[in-house]
Amino acid sequence: MAESPEPADMTNKSVVKAVRLLRELAKHRQGATATALAAATRIARPTAFRLLYSLEQNGFVDRIDNNYILGWELARLGKIADPHAGLVRRVQPVLDDLAAELNETATMSIPLGDDDFELIAEAASSHLVGVTVGKNVGRHFPLHASSTGKILLAELPKDRIESLLPPALEAFASRTITDRGALLKELAEVREQGYSVIDNEFEEGLLSLSRPVRDSSGKLAAILTAEGPRYRLSRDRIPEALQHMQATVGRIVGILWEGSTPD
């Protein structure tokens, strides 16, 4: 029996290049010239000029003198779009894989400004019988007592953290960090090591790990978390879990910003 032919590549290269220009332009709040955008995206200048002209004619970019900025039509469509549905559809298979690999729960959250986040997707391992998937979606978590919150706080300068949090922090479990100075010290470690941990800090017996997911400009775009009870997800499993999580972060970045599909 003959093998089925590989599906034809349906990607339109001009559209892909236009998207690259828009993503690059998003890094430049004050705008950028066509020449600078072409160089940054490695698109030939004549091609970049043609694409930017077409985008300008349709409102996806605006031009002020020689500088291009993101356009009004892009902003209008962004307000109409569901902010989570497409994102969740893309990352859910990857979260499912991570949950299966670790035999624990995996979630993804997105920052809401610099002082809050929203958990938008969740996957539970097969051994969690009777657990309702999505039970944590939309739930609020404290910044100082969640591994996701620590990633978000670690992005901020010290004065901003101090303005957000009182000197004495609320205790949720036996090991919650309640002193702001101690939390600032831990956040410095989170920045250096690239991940955060909570252990008996939000709920007794709960261990949780989080890693940042960054977009093509290096900005924090999402936070990946794995959690489980300490009798299963013990501290000696942290290195292994972090390795799986880092691979998952790479897959998410590939799906969202590099145009790949889940393996």
C-alpha positions in Angstrom: 0.0 0.0 0.0 1.4 3.4 -1.0 2.2 5.8 1.7 0.0 8.9 1.9 1.8 12.0 0.4 3.0 14.6 2.8 0.5 17.5 3.0 1.4 20.5 0.8 2.8 23.5 2.5 -0.1 26.0 2.5 1.9 28.8 4.1 1.8 32.1 2.2 5.3 33.5 2.5 4.2 37.1 2.0 1.8 36.8 4.9 4.5 35.2 7.1 6.9 38.1 6.3 4.2 40.7 7.0 3.6 39.1 10.4 7.3 39.2 11.1 7.3 42.9 10.4 4.3 43.5 12.7 6.0 41.5 15.5 9.2 43.5 15.1 7.3 46.7 15.0 5.6 45.8 18.3 9.0 46.1 20.0 9.4 49.7 19.0 6.8 51.9 20.9 8.1 55.0 19.2 8.0 53.5 15.8 10.7 52.3 13.4 11.8 53.0 9.8 11.2 50.5 7.0 15.0 50.2 6.7 15.4 49.3 10.4 12.5 46.8 10.2 13.9 45.2 7.1 17.3 44.7 8.7 15.8 43.4 12.0 13.6 40.8 10.2 16.1 40.0 7.5 13.6 40.8 4.8 14.8 42.5 1.6 14.2 46.3 1.7 12.1 46.4 -1.4 9.9 43.6 -0.1 9.6 45.2 3.3 8.6 48.5 1.7 5.9 46.8 -0.3 4.5 44.9 2.6 4.5 47.9 4.9 2.7 49.9 2.2 0.0 47.2 1.9 -0.3 47.1 5.7 -0.6 50.9 5.8 -3.3 50.9 3.2 -5.3 48.5 5.3 -4.8 50.2 8.6 -2.5 47.6 10.2 0.4 50.1 10.4 0.4 53.9 10.4 3.3 56.1 9.1 4.4 59.3 10.8 7.1 60.9 8.7 9.5 58.0 8.0 8.5 56.0 11.1 6.0 53.2 11.1 3.8 52.3 14.2 1.1 49.7 14.7 -2.1 50.8 13.2 -5.7 51.6 14.3 -7.2 48.6 12.5 -4.9 46.2 14.3 -6.0 47.8 17.6 -9.7 47.6 16.6 -9.5 43.9 15.7 -7.5 43.2 18.9 -10.4 44.5 21.0 -12.9 42.3 19.2 -10.8 39.1 19.4 -11.3 36.6 22.2 -8.1 37.0 24.2 -7.8 33.4 25.3 -9.7 31.0 23.0 -7.1 30.6 20.3 -4.2 30.7 22.7 -5.7 27.9 24.9 -6.5 25.8 21.8 -2.8 26.0 20.7 -1.2 25.3 24.1 -3.6 22.7 25.6 -2.0 19.7 23.8 1.4 20.8 25.1 0.0 21.2 28.7 -1.6 17.8 28.4 1.8 16.3 27.5 3.6 17.9 30.4 0.9 16.8 32.9 1.3 13.2 31.5 5.1 13.4 31.7 5.1 14.6 35.3 1.9 12.8 36.4 0.8 16.1 38.0 -1.2 19.2 37.1 0.1 21.7 34.6 -1.3 25.2 34.0 -0.5 28.3 32.0 -1.3 31.9 33.1 -0.9 35.2 31.4 0.1 38.5 33.1 -2.6 41.2 33.5 -0.3 44.2 33.7 2.5 44.0 36.2 0.4 43.3 39.3 -1.9 40.4 38.5 -2.3 37.3 36.4 -5.0 35.0 35.1 -4.8 31.3 34.9 -6.3 30.4 31.5 -5.5 26.7 30.8 -5.0 23.6 32.9 -4.2 19.9 32.3 -4.4 17.1 34.9 -2.6 13.8 34.7 -4.6 10.6 34.2 -4.1 9.3 37.7 -6.0 12.3 39.2 -9.3 10.4 39.1 -12.4 12.5 39.7 -10.5 15.8 39.3 -12.4 18.3 37.2 -10.0 19.8 34.6 -10.1 23.6 34.7 -11.0 23.8 38.4 -8.3 26.5 38.8 -9.0 28.4 35.6 -10.0 32.0 36.6 -9.2 31.4 40.2 -7.3 34.2 42.0 -3.9 33.5 43.6 -1.8 35.7 45.9 1.3 37.1 44.3 3.6 36.4 47.2 2.4 32.9 47.9 2.1 31.4 44.5 5.0 30.3 42.2 3.2 32.1 39.3 3.0 35.3 41.3 6.7 35.1 42.2 7.6 35.0 38.5 5.5 38.0 37.9 7.0 39.9 40.8 10.5 39.0 39.8 10.0 41.0 36.6 9.5 44.2 38.6 12.0 46.7 40.2 12.2 46.8 44.0 10.3 50.1 44.4 7.4 48.7 42.4 7.2 45.5 44.4 7.3 47.6 47.6 4.4 49.7 46.3 2.4 46.6 45.5 2.9 44.6 48.8 2.7 45.7 52.4 5.6 45.1 54.7 3.7 42.2 56.5 2.2 39.7 54.0 -0.7 37.5 54.6 0.0 33.9 55.7 -1.8 31.1 53.9 0.2 28.1 55.1 3.0 27.1 57.5 5.8 28.3 55.2 4.3 31.4 53.6 6.9 34.2 53.3 5.3 37.0 55.3 8.2 39.4 55.5 8.6 41.6 52.5 12.4 41.8 52.8 12.7 38.0 52.8 10.4 37.9 49.7 12.6 40.4 47.9 15.6 38.3 48.6 13.9 35.2 47.1 12.7 37.2 44.1 16.3 38.0 43.3 17.1 34.3 43.3 14.1 33.7 41.0 15.5 36.2 38.5 18.9 34.6 38.6 17.8 30.9 38.3 14.9 31.5 35.9 12.2 29.6 37.9 10.2 29.9 41.2 9.1 27.4 43.8 6.5 27.4 46.5 6.6 24.6 49.2 3.8 24.7 51.9 3.3 28.4 51.1 -0.2 28.5 49.6 -1.6 25.2 50.7 -0.3 22.7 53.2 1.4 19.8 51.3 1.5 21.6 48.0 4.6 22.1 45.9 4.5 24.2 42.8 7.1 25.2 40.2 6.8 28.0 37.6 8.9 29.1 34.6 8.5 32.2 32.5 7.4 32.1 28.8 8.9 35.0 26.8 7.9 36.3 23.4 10.3 37.1 20.6 11.2 40.4 22.2 12.0 38.8 25.6 9.0 40.2 27.3 7.1 38.0 29.8 4.1 36.7 27.9 2.9 33.7 30.0 3.9 31.6 33.0 4.0 27.8 32.9 3.4 26.0 36.2 3.5 22.4 37.4 2.1 21.5 40.9 1.3 18.5 43.0 1.2 17.1 46.5 4.6 16.9 48.2 4.3 13.1 48.7 4.5 12.8 44.9 6.1 16.0 43.7 8.8 16.0 46.3 11.9 18.3 46.3 14.1 15.6 44.8 11.9 15.6 41.7 12.4 19.4 41.1 15.4 19.1 38.7 13.6 16.6 36.5 10.4 18.6 36.5 12.2 21.8 35.6 13.8 20.0 32.6 10.4 18.9 31.3 9.0 22.3 31.9 11.9 24.0 30.0 11.3 21.7 27.0 7.6 22.6 27.3 8.4 26.3 27.3 10.4 25.8 24.1 7.4 24.1 22.5 5.0 26.9 23.5 7.4 29.5 22.1 7.7 27.6 18.9 3.9 27.3 18.6 3.1 30.9 19.4 6.0 32.8 17.8 7.8 30.6 15.4 4.9 29.0 13.6 5.5 25.4 14.5 2.8 22.9 15.6 2.7 20.6 18.7 4.7 17.4 18.2 
